[in-house]
């Protein structure tokens, strides 16, 4: 004997299955599709809950956990970013869980390192070589040029990512401070006549704070430009004194690993002076190496 089902019962059963299906799709856990270890970012499948600003947890192979925040979302792919995560512990196809904590409660190092090291993320120490060796100037109506040595220097900078604030644009603000060690002045030329310095030669050292806007063109290459403010210290120069002034720079950065990078920069450093000397500048290429925390 065949069991009969009325149309109402069949319709309810059908609708229940449809609702269950779409609920499982809408609330499915996001799955990792790609991992970018250099930027601490992952691309995952988009779900109803992967909204910009939401936080998700990935379980690592070692048993720890890593917290990601959604920074950009499209119909099929969502971009997430971690403050500090050992990306080698993640795998493609891994599912994420929604974080049960607020953003303020999830700050800290997912690698389990010391707290002070986590706070240094984005911080770099710098060593550089300046090829600039001429300082053009004006003395009244006469133009002249000081010939000087090249110089080495060191410094530090901080890179603040704007990816989250710009909904995924690869922009950053970079600020830093460098110290250029003293370079000797060898001679100066005016009206085709060169005069060599003798005895205690003038030496120029420079502190330079700077601020750049940087655009990252891929995982390891970026271009930047910005302003600087030169603070000179001139010794053994008699009555001549140099003053601070604004300048600018532009360049490119190449990352070899997560911790090692190199920069090629062209800088325009400008100075004021006392007496009748004006429009003093020091322009040229600078090659830098950086260690990134």
Buried (B, 14 or more C-beta within 10 A) or exposed (E): EEEEEEEEEEEEEEEEEEEEEEEEEEEEBBEBBEBEBEBBBBBBBBBEBBEBEBBBBBBBEEEBBBBBBBBBBEEEBBBBBBBBBBBEBBEEEBBBEBBEEEEEEBEBBBBEEEEEEBBEBBBBBBBBEBEBBEBBBBBEEEEBBBBBBEBEBEBBBBBEBBBBEEEBBBBBBBBBBBBBEBBBBBBBBEEEEEEEBEEEBBBBBBBBBBEBBBEBEEEBEBBBBBBBBBBBEBEEBEEEBBBBBEBBBBBBBEBEEBEEBBBEBBBBBBBBBEEEBEBBBBBBEBBBBBEBB
